Structure formats: C-alpha cells, structure tokens
Amino acid sequence: MTKRIIGSRFFQRLLEIIIPISSWFLITLPLWLSPFHPALVAYFIIGFDLYFFYKSLNTAYFAVVSYSEILFHSKINYQKKVLSLKKSHNINHFIIIPNFKEPLHKLDTTVNSFVKNDYPHKNIFLVLAFEKREIDTKKKADYLINKYASFFTDILTTYHPDLPHEEPGKASNQTYAAKIVDKYVLKKGFNREEVLITICDADSYLPKNYFSYLTFTFLKDKDNLYHFYWAPVLLYNNFWRLPLFVRIQATLSSILRMAFLSQKDNLIQVSTYSTTLWLLKKVNFWDVDIIPEDWHIFFQAFFTFGEKVKTIPLFTIVNGDAVYSGRTLTTFVSRYEQEKRWAWGVSDVGYVLKKFFQTPHINFWAKLRKVIFVAETHLFWPVSFFVLTISASIPPLINPVFKRTVLGFLLPKLSALILTLSSAMLILYIYLDIKIRARVNMKTSFFNLPLLLVQWYLLPVVSFFFSSLPALDAHTRILLGKKLKYKVTEKV
C-alpha cells in the first residue's frame, strides 16, 4: 500500500511543488500575516536576516580556505606525481563535450586547452557530442578532427537524435554519447573501472594540470569508483567584454562556487566534472527526461550506493565564459534564461524526496541531510531577495498599531543593520575577485579599480533580475505544471 502511494502521480506531484509553494508562502507571508500577527512576522524576518549573516560569514570563510588550497596545490607537480604511480598508465580519459549550435571558434579554443595539458600519458580520447538536429555539424567535426587528431589517442563523434521519450538538452546528449563510449571501451578491452569520463562544457577551458591532478587524486582515492571529481568553473574568460550587470553576477557566482569547493560534506559537482564509466553504467547514465543534470546524476548515484557517493574537490581553476551574446539587451535576456534553467534544479527536490521513501537500504540520516541541503538551497534562491530588502518595511506599513510598538520601530533598523554587516563581506569578495582574475590572466588595471568597487552598489538590482526573479519564475512554472524548454546560452 505504501509503495502504491509513493508511486502514485498525486504523491509525486505533491513532492514536486513543496518548495515552490514554500517559496511563495515565505515571500508573501509579511503581506497576509502582518494584519493579525505582526510580531511573528518580525521575528521571522530578523531570524532570516541573522541566518543570511551566518551564510555570508560561512561563504567568506570557505572562499578564503578554497583560495588558499588553490595556491597550495598550484605549487605541486602532479605530472611528476602521476609518473610515480605504476597504475597511472592504465587510466583512460574520455572527454565528452556536449554541444548544440556552439560556434566553431569556441569549440576550437576549448579543445586547444586540452592539448596543452601536462598529462604524461597519451591515453586521452576526445568525444564531440553533437545534436543530430543541428545543421553542418559534420563540417565542425571534420575541422576539429583534422586539426587535433595527432593530439589524442582517438576522436569520436556522436550525433544525438531527437527521441520522443527524451528531453532535449545536455543530459540526453551525454547519455547517448556515453553509451557509445561504453561500446567503444568494451571493443578495445578497457576496464570500465579505469576509464574516467570528463564532462566538459563547450566553453570550459581546463587547466594545464587537470588530467595529472585528476589521475593522481583518483588513484589515491580508496573509494574512487563511487566518487565524482570537480574543480570550480569560474566565469572570468570573457570578463571585460561583459555588460556591467552581468559582470557583477558572474563575479558573485565565481566566488560562491569557489567557496562551495571547500564544503566537502555538501559538495556536489556543477557543469564540468569527472567520474568513472563504471559508476555511470551502474546508474544507467544520466536520466534523459530531465534538464539540470549535474546534481541529478549525483543523486542517482547517491540513492543507489548511499554515503559512499561523494564529490571530491580538485583545487584548481576551470576558466569559463559568462553569458555574452554581443548585445547588451540580448545578453540580459540570455542571462535571465540561464539562471531560470539552473533554478529548474528545484525539480531535483521532488526526485530526492521520492527516493528518500524508496531507498530503505540507504542510511536515514544521510538521506535526510541531502534532502535538507537541496531543499534549503532551492528555497533560499528566490526568497532571500524579498525577505532581505522589502519585508521589514511591510509589517509597520500594513499594521499602523504595530508601528508604534518597540519591535515595530526597531524592525527596519535591525534588518538594515544585519544586512549592512553581511554586506561587509563584499570587501573580501572584491579582494578575492582581483586575485583570482590575476591567476587566469584577466588582470585589473588601476583605471578600472574604482569601477569594480562602485559596481557592487548595483548588487540588489542584479540579485533581483538575474537571481531571485528567474528562480521564482522556475518555481512558479513547476507549481503551475508548465515545462521548461532547454535553451542554449549564447556565448560569442
């Protein structure tokens, strides 16, 4: 009976909309509760502000830790370390680049970053994963194969067809490509446990030591079959070409990703990452009916093998492009759509909750921690702007009687004070931003320094239009049962 309830469409739909309903509940709470219980609203706002302050301190601390680790690991010669490991020559690397309508020059630059790697063994395979519906992919493939064939053990090309049961996008493309790789691996007699698959976005430029670092970490890792490996993709490659608003968002996203790197208990890979073909095969590759695939594949593995599944940090920098279409307005639209697609990851909450009930073999507390983490992440995303910026002014405005109380008088002032203290962390973010960009050769001239300081005054506007609003859009679509179509983010 219980299995029947859990498997019912009604129960699944209920799990899907828990977070979207909660988002709207918390955003509108000051409006409908202030006339009756303004003190409760005030305590909620102050509590949320204090929580945000804690998160700001936490992010600042881990960002510093991650940056320190990146500096430390940059001095290690992983090429030499790999050569000292006898089993390293057995590891075969397959780099899958899922792409659709990506400019040839972008693919060319990305592939060129691979050939500059310092990996001492030559067992690296390139997989160009095209979509069959794109025209002229054969020309792109021929150009890249002719130019780079000598740098790789082999170059495979795949053309993912549109299938009725699949959602067009990265997940279905990768699954199609990985299955072809799996057949290739069996034909060559390779061991799946010694084949590392790296998913690389078409605009992600891997550092020179990526494969040496990855291979060494993998071979030293006792539970490597159950692990993902991730280095943060920092959006600095086209930094000075970006419109101001998008530049701020790209900077903040990069700092947050770097801070995330050191939070090992909660670390889940994003965008560009590596894992074994063995693990992918065990979970039947990526689910083909979803859009956000990076966190989802982690949860596919977690709810199969439990606590063994982790994401292992690689303390190096993958340099990527932020959204840029060549024109300011279209760049804004593309950035909004990209954030909405990322926020569509709230659909993972329903998946995780469902798996929570369906996997009695997984440790209860381990599952609960994952549920809380993913729910908190997606709830905080659309709600934070509204609570932090305008909620404190609503109870005194709606309830004049409450305004004359001590709590009503102090609420806006306390909220502003906590937010100001939280904003002090931006000083550290600015410093880290400048230091990191120097490491990726995107330096700051003295002339541009004042602009980098002043631009942060625009952060509330940027947070609303390029974070909270698109996230709320995604939540509302799920709440109303509307689907999101995968749109390729334009980067020229």
C-alpha positions as CSV (number, residue, x, y, z in Angstrom):
1,M,0.0,0.0,0.0
2,T,2.8,2.4,0.9
3,K,4.6,1.7,-2.3
4,R,1.4,2.3,-4.2
5,I,1.0,5.7,-2.5
6,I,4.7,6.7,-3.1
7,G,4.5,5.7,-6.7
8,S,1.2,7.5,-7.4
9,R,1.2,10.5,-9.7
10,F,-0.6,12.6,-7.0
11,F,2.1,11.9,-4.4
12,Q,4.9,12.7,-6.9
13,R,3.2,15.9,-7.9
14,L,2.9,16.9,-4.2
15,L,6.6,16.4,-3.7
16,E,7.4,18.4,-6.8
17,I,5.5,21.5,-5.6
18,I,6.6,21.5,-1.9
19,I,9.4,24.0,-2.4
20,P,7.7,26.2,-5.0
21,I,4.7,26.5,-2.6
22,S,7.0,27.2,0.3
23,S,8.8,30.0,-1.7
24,W,5.5,31.8,-2.4
25,F,4.4,31.2,1.2
26,L,7.5,32.9,2.6
27,I,7.6,35.7,0.1
28,T,4.0,36.7,0.8
29,L,4.0,35.9,4.5
30,P,4.5,39.6,5.6
31,L,1.5,40.7,3.5
32,W,-1.1,38.3,4.8
33,L,0.2,37.7,8.4
34,S,1.1,41.2,9.4
35,P,-2.5,42.4,10.0
36,F,-3.0,39.6,12.5
37,H,0.4,38.6,14.0
38,P,3.0,41.3,13.1
39,A,5.3,40.2,15.9
40,L,5.6,36.7,14.4
41,V,6.5,38.3,11.0
42,A,9.1,40.5,12.7
43,Y,10.7,37.5,14.4
44,F,10.7,35.6,11.1
45,I,12.4,38.5,9.3
46,I,15.0,39.0,12.0
47,G,15.7,35.3,12.2
48,F,16.1,35.1,8.4
49,D,18.4,38.1,8.4
50,L,20.6,36.5,11.1
51,Y,20.7,33.3,9.1
52,F,21.8,35.3,6.0
53,F,24.5,36.9,8.0
54,Y,25.7,33.5,9.1
55,K,25.7,32.3,5.5
56,S,27.7,35.3,4.4
57,L,30.3,34.7,7.1
58,N,30.3,31.0,6.1
59,T,30.8,31.8,2.4
60,A,33.6,34.3,3.1
61,Y,35.4,31.8,5.3
62,F,35.2,28.9,2.8
63,A,36.1,31.2,-0.1
64,V,39.4,32.1,1.7
65,V,40.0,28.4,2.5
66,S,39.5,27.4,-1.1
67,Y,41.7,30.1,-2.5
68,S,44.5,29.1,0.0
69,E,44.1,25.5,-1.2
70,I,44.3,26.5,-4.8
71,L,47.5,28.4,-4.1
72,F,48.9,25.4,-2.3
73,H,48.0,22.9,-5.0
74,S,49.3,25.1,-7.8
75,K,52.8,24.5,-6.5
76,I,52.5,20.7,-6.6
77,N,53.9,19.0,-9.7
78,Y,51.2,16.5,-10.4
79,Q,52.8,15.4,-13.6
80,K,55.7,14.1,-11.7
81,K,53.5,12.5,-9.0
82,V,51.5,10.7,-11.7
83,L,54.6,9.2,-13.2
84,S,55.5,7.7,-9.8
85,L,52.2,5.7,-9.7
86,K,52.5,2.4,-11.6
87,K,48.8,2.1,-12.4
88,S,48.6,5.6,-13.9
89,H,49.3,4.3,-17.5
90,N,46.2,2.1,-17.2
91,I,43.8,5.1,-16.8
92,N,42.0,6.1,-20.0
93,H,40.4,9.6,-20.1
94,F,37.4,10.3,-22.3
95,I,36.4,14.0,-22.6
96,I,32.8,14.4,-23.7
97,I,31.9,17.9,-25.0
98,P,28.1,18.0,-25.3
99,N,27.2,20.9,-27.6
100,F,24.5,22.4,-29.7
101,K,24.9,25.4,-32.1
102,E,28.2,26.3,-30.4
103,P,30.4,28.5,-32.6
104,L,33.3,26.6,-34.1
105,H,35.9,29.0,-32.7
106,K,34.5,28.3,-29.2
107,L,34.9,24.5,-29.6
108,D,38.3,25.1,-31.2
109,T,39.5,27.1,-28.2
110,T,38.2,24.6,-25.7
111,V,39.8,21.6,-27.4
112,N,43.0,23.6,-27.7
113,S,43.0,23.9,-23.9
114,F,43.2,20.1,-23.7
115,V,46.2,19.7,-25.9
116,K,48.2,22.0,-23.6
117,N,47.8,19.6,-20.7
118,D,50.8,18.2,-18.9
119,Y,49.4,14.7,-18.5
120,P,52.4,12.4,-19.1
121,H,50.5,9.5,-20.7
122,K,48.8,9.8,-24.1
123,N,45.6,7.9,-23.4
124,I,43.2,10.8,-23.8
125,F,40.2,10.4,-26.0
126,L,38.0,13.3,-27.3
127,V,34.3,12.8,-27.8
128,L,32.5,15.5,-29.8
129,A,28.8,15.1,-28.8
130,F,26.7,16.9,-31.4
131,E,22.9,17.0,-31.8
132,K,21.6,15.5,-35.0
133,R,19.1,18.3,-35.4
134,E,21.9,20.9,-35.8
135,I,22.9,21.5,-39.4
136,D,26.6,21.4,-40.6
137,T,27.9,19.5,-37.6
138,K,29.9,17.3,-39.9
139,K,32.0,20.3,-41.1
140,K,32.8,21.2,-37.5
141,A,33.7,17.7,-36.7
142,D,36.0,17.3,-39.8
143,Y,37.8,20.6,-39.0
144,L,38.5,19.6,-35.3
145,I,39.5,16.1,-36.2
146,N,41.9,17.3,-38.9
147,K,43.4,19.8,-36.6
148,Y,43.7,17.8,-33.4
149,A,43.8,14.1,-34.4
150,S,47.5,13.8,-33.6
151,F,47.0,15.1,-30.0
152,F,44.5,12.4,-28.9
153,T,44.5,8.7,-28.9
154,D,41.3,8.9,-30.9
155,I,38.5,11.3,-31.6
156,L,34.9,10.1,-31.5
157,T,31.9,12.0,-32.9
158,T,28.3,11.3,-31.8
159,Y,25.1,12.7,-33.2
160,H,22.3,12.5,-30.7
161,P,18.8,12.1,-32.4
162,D,15.6,13.6,-31.1
163,L,13.7,10.8,-29.4
164,P,10.1,11.0,-28.1
165,H,10.8,10.0,-24.5
166,E,13.7,12.3,-24.1
167,E,14.1,16.0,-23.0
168,P,16.3,17.8,-25.5
169,G,19.4,19.0,-23.7
170,K,22.7,18.2,-22.1
171,A,21.6,15.1,-20.1
172,S,20.1,13.2,-23.0
173,N,23.1,14.1,-25.3
174,Q,25.6,12.9,-22.7
175,T,23.8,9.7,-22.2
176,Y,23.8,9.0,-25.9
177,A,27.5,9.8,-26.2
178,A,28.5,7.9,-23.1
179,K,26.7,4.7,-24.3
180,I,28.7,4.9,-27.5
181,V,31.9,5.4,-25.4
182,D,30.9,2.3,-23.4
183,K,30.6,0.2,-26.5
184,Y,34.0,1.6,-27.7
185,V,35.6,0.7,-24.3
186,L,34.3,-2.9,-24.4
187,K,35.6,-3.3,-28.0
188,K,39.0,-2.0,-27.0
189,G,39.1,-4.3,-24.0
190,F,39.4,-1.4,-21.5
191,N,38.3,-1.8,-17.9
192,R,35.3,0.5,-17.0
193,E,36.8,0.9,-13.6
194,E,39.9,2.5,-15.2
195,V,38.0,4.8,-17.6
196,L,37.4,8.3,-16.4
197,I,34.7,10.3,-18.2
198,T,35.1,14.1,-18.0
199,I,32.0,16.1,-18.9
200,C,33.3,19.5,-20.3
201,D,31.1,22.3,-21.4
202,A,31.9,23.8,-24.7
203,D,33.2,27.0,-23.1
204,S,35.2,25.4,-20.2
205,Y,38.9,25.7,-20.5
206,L,40.6,23.0,-18.4
207,P,43.9,24.0,-16.6
208,K,47.2,22.6,-17.7
209,N,47.4,20.2,-14.8
210,Y,43.8,19.0,-14.8
211,F,44.3,15.4,-16.0
212,S,47.5,14.9,-14.0
213,Y,45.8,16.2,-10.9
214,L,42.6,14.2,-11.5
215,T,44.5,11.0,-12.2
216,F,46.7,11.3,-9.1
217,T,43.7,12.1,-6.9
218,F,41.7,9.2,-8.4
219,L,44.4,6.6,-7.9
220,K,45.0,7.7,-4.3
221,D,41.3,7.6,-3.5
222,K,40.2,4.3,-1.9
223,D,36.5,4.7,-2.9
224,N,37.2,6.2,-6.3
225,L,34.5,4.1,-8.1
226,Y,31.8,5.9,-6.2
227,H,33.1,9.5,-6.5
228,F,32.8,12.5,-8.7
229,Y,35.7,14.9,-9.1
230,W,35.1,18.7,-9.6
231,A,37.1,21.9,-10.0
232,P,35.1,25.1,-9.9
233,V,34.2,26.7,-13.3
234,L,34.9,30.4,-12.7
235,L,33.3,32.8,-15.2
236,Y,36.3,35.0,-16.0
237,N,37.3,34.1,-19.5
238,N,35.3,37.0,-21.2
239,F,35.1,39.2,-18.0
240,W,35.9,42.6,-19.5
241,R,33.6,42.1,-22.5
242,L,30.5,41.7,-20.3
243,P,27.9,44.3,-19.6
244,L,28.2,45.7,-16.1
245,F,25.2,43.9,-14.5
246,V,26.2,40.5,-16.0
247,R,29.8,41.1,-14.8
248,I,28.7,41.5,-11.2
249,Q,26.6,38.3,-11.4
250,A,29.5,36.4,-13.0
251,T,31.9,37.6,-10.2
252,L,29.5,36.6,-7.4
253,S,28.8,33.2,-9.0
254,S,32.5,32.6,-9.3
255,I,33.2,33.4,-5.6
256,L,30.3,31.3,-4.4
257,R,31.5,28.3,-6.5
258,M,34.9,28.7,-5.1
259,A,33.6,28.8,-1.5
260,F,31.5,25.7,-2.3
261,L,34.6,23.8,-3.2
262,S,35.8,23.5,0.4
263,Q,32.4,22.4,1.9
264,K,33.2,18.8,1.4
265,D,30.1,17.4,3.2
266,N,27.8,19.3,0.9
267,L,29.9,19.4,-2.2
268,I,28.1,18.4,-5.4
269,Q,29.6,18.9,-8.8
270,V,28.4,21.6,-11.3
271,S,28.8,22.0,-15.0
272,T,32.2,20.4,-15.8
273,Y,33.2,17.3,-13.8
274,S,34.7,13.8,-14.0
275,T,33.7,10.3,-12.8
276,T,34.2,6.7,-13.8
277,L,32.4,5.0,-16.6
278,W,31.8,2.2,-14.1
279,L,29.6,4.4,-11.9
280,L,27.8,5.9,-14.9
281,K,27.0,2.4,-16.2
282,K,25.8,1.3,-12.8
283,V,23.2,4.1,-12.6
284,N,22.3,3.7,-16.3
285,F,23.9,7.0,-17.2
286,W,22.0,10.3,-17.0
287,D,18.2,10.3,-16.8
288,V,17.1,11.5,-20.3
289,D,13.9,13.2,-19.2
290,I,15.4,16.0,-17.1
291,I,17.1,19.3,-17.8
292,P,19.6,20.0,-14.9
293,E,21.9,17.0,-15.0
294,D,24.9,17.7,-12.7
295,W,23.2,17.5,-9.3
296,H,20.7,14.9,-10.6
297,I,23.4,12.4,-11.6
298,F,24.9,12.8,-8.1
299,F,21.6,11.9,-6.6
300,Q,21.1,9.0,-9.0
301,A,24.4,7.6,-7.7
302,F,23.7,8.5,-4.0
303,F,20.3,6.7,-3.9
304,T,21.9,3.7,-5.4
305,F,25.1,3.4,-3.3
306,G,24.5,5.7,-0.3
307,E,27.1,7.5,1.7
308,K,30.0,6.2,-0.4
309,V,29.0,8.6,-3.2
310,K,30.8,11.9,-2.8
311,T,32.2,14.7,-4.9
312,I,35.9,15.1,-4.3
313,P,37.3,18.7,-4.7
314,L,40.1,19.5,-7.2
315,F,41.8,22.7,-6.0
316,T,42.5,24.2,-9.4
317,I,40.5,26.6,-11.7
318,V,38.5,25.8,-14.8
319,N,38.1,29.1,-16.6
320,G,34.7,29.5,-18.4
321,D,32.7,32.1,-20.2
322,A,29.8,34.1,-18.7
323,V,26.8,34.8,-20.8
324,Y,27.5,37.2,-23.6
325,S,25.6,37.5,-26.9
326,G,27.4,40.6,-28.3
327,R,24.5,43.0,-27.5
328,T,23.5,44.2,-24.0
329,L,19.8,43.6,-24.1
330,T,20.0,40.1,-25.6
331,T,22.8,39.3,-23.1
332,F,20.4,40.3,-20.3
333,V,17.7,38.0,-21.7
334,S,20.1,35.1,-22.1
335,R,21.4,35.6,-18.6
336,Y,17.9,35.5,-17.2
337,E,17.1,32.3,-19.1
338,Q,20.3,30.7,-18.0
339,E,19.5,31.4,-14.3
340,K,16.0,30.1,-14.8
341,R,17.4,26.9,-16.3
342,W,19.7,26.5,-13.3
343,A,16.9,27.2,-10.9
344,W,14.9,24.5,-12.6
345,G,17.1,22.2,-10.5
346,V,14.3,22.7,-7.9
347,S,12.8,19.7,-9.7
348,D,15.5,17.6,-8.0
349,V,13.8,18.2,-4.7
350,G,10.8,16.1,-5.8
351,Y,13.1,13.4,-7.1
352,V,15.2,13.4,-3.9
353,L,12.1,13.2,-1.7
354,K,10.7,10.4,-3.7
355,K,13.9,8.5,-3.5
356,F,14.1,9.2,0.2
357,F,11.0,7.0,0.7
358,Q,12.0,4.4,-1.9
359,T,15.5,3.6,-0.6
360,P,15.3,1.9,2.9
361,H,18.8,0.5,2.3
362,I,20.3,4.0,2.5
363,N,21.2,5.4,5.9
364,F,18.2,7.5,7.1
365,W,20.3,10.4,8.5
366,A,22.5,10.6,5.4
367,K,19.4,10.8,3.2
368,L,17.8,13.4,5.5
369,R,20.9,15.6,5.3
370,K,20.8,15.6,1.5
371,V,17.1,16.4,1.4
372,I,17.6,19.3,3.8
373,F,20.6,20.6,1.8
374,V,19.0,20.6,-1.6
375,A,15.7,21.9,-0.2
376,E,17.4,24.8,1.6
377,T,19.5,25.7,-1.5
378,H,16.5,26.0,-3.8
379,L,14.2,27.7,-1.2
380,F,16.9,30.3,-0.3
381,W,17.4,31.1,-4.0
382,P,14.1,33.0,-4.8
383,V,13.1,34.0,-1.3
384,S,16.2,35.8,0.0
385,F,16.0,39.0,-2.0
386,F,12.4,39.7,-1.0
387,V,12.9,39.0,2.7
388,L,16.2,40.9,2.9
389,T,15.2,44.0,1.1
390,I,11.5,44.8,1.4
391,S,9.9,42.5,4.0
392,A,11.0,44.6,7.0
393,S,9.1,47.6,5.9
394,I,5.8,45.7,5.3
395,P,4.5,45.0,8.9
396,P,4.7,48.6,10.1
397,L,3.2,49.8,6.9
398,I,0.2,47.3,6.9
399,N,-0.3,47.4,10.6
400,P,0.0,51.0,12.0
401,V,-0.6,49.8,15.6
402,F,2.4,47.6,15.3
403,K,4.5,50.5,14.0
404,R,4.0,52.3,17.4
405,T,5.5,49.3,19.4
406,V,9.2,49.0,20.2
407,L,9.6,45.9,17.9
408,G,7.7,47.7,15.1
409,F,10.0,50.7,15.4
410,L,13.2,48.6,15.6
411,L,12.4,46.0,12.9
412,P,13.5,48.1,9.8
413,K,16.6,49.3,11.7
414,L,17.7,45.9,12.9
415,S,17.1,44.4,9.5
416,A,19.2,47.2,7.8
417,L,22.0,46.7,10.4
418,I,22.2,43.0,9.9
419,L,22.2,43.4,6.1
420,T,24.9,46.1,6.3
421,L,27.1,43.7,8.4
422,S,26.5,41.0,5.9
423,S,27.5,43.3,3.0
424,A,30.8,43.9,4.7
425,M,31.8,40.5,3.3
426,L,31.9,42.1,-0.1
427,I,35.2,43.7,0.7
428,L,36.7,40.2,0.9
429,Y,34.9,39.2,-2.3
430,I,36.4,42.1,-4.2
431,Y,39.9,41.2,-3.0
432,L,39.5,37.5,-3.9
433,D,38.0,38.5,-7.3
434,I,41.0,40.6,-8.2
435,K,43.5,37.9,-7.0
436,I,41.7,35.1,-8.9
437,R,41.5,37.0,-12.1
438,A,45.2,37.7,-11.9
439,R,45.8,34.0,-11.8
440,V,43.7,33.5,-15.0
441,N,45.4,36.4,-16.8
442,M,42.3,38.7,-16.5
443,K,44.1,41.4,-14.6
444,T,42.6,44.6,-13.2
445,S,44.1,47.9,-14.4
446,F,44.4,50.8,-11.9
447,F,41.9,52.7,-14.1
448,N,39.2,50.0,-13.7
449,L,39.6,49.6,-9.9
450,P,37.1,52.4,-8.9
451,L,34.5,50.8,-11.2
452,L,35.0,47.4,-9.5
453,L,34.2,49.0,-6.2
454,V,31.3,51.2,-7.2
455,Q,29.6,48.4,-9.2
456,W,28.6,46.5,-6.0
457,Y,26.1,49.2,-5.2
458,L,24.1,47.7,-8.0
459,L,24.1,44.3,-6.4
460,P,20.4,44.4,-5.2
461,V,19.2,45.2,-8.7
462,V,21.4,42.4,-10.1
463,S,20.2,39.9,-7.5
464,F,16.6,40.6,-8.3
465,F,16.7,40.4,-12.1
466,F,19.4,37.7,-12.5
467,S,18.8,35.5,-9.5
468,S,15.6,35.8,-7.4
469,L,13.2,36.6,-10.2
470,P,14.3,33.9,-12.7
471,A,14.4,31.4,-9.8
472,L,10.8,32.4,-8.8
473,D,9.8,32.1,-12.5
474,A,11.1,28.5,-12.5
475,H,9.3,27.7,-9.2
476,T,6.1,29.1,-10.5
477,R,6.3,27.1,-13.7
478,I,6.7,23.9,-11.7
479,L,3.8,25.0,-9.5
480,L,1.6,25.5,-12.5
481,G,2.7,22.3,-14.2
482,K,4.4,24.1,-17.1
483,K,7.5,22.6,-18.7
484,L,10.8,24.4,-19.3
485,K,12.4,24.0,-22.7
486,Y,16.2,23.8,-22.8
487,K,17.6,26.9,-24.4
488,V,21.3,27.1,-25.3
489,T,23.0,30.0,-23.6
490,E,24.6,32.2,-26.3
491,K,28.3,33.0,-25.8
492,V,30.1,34.6,-28.6
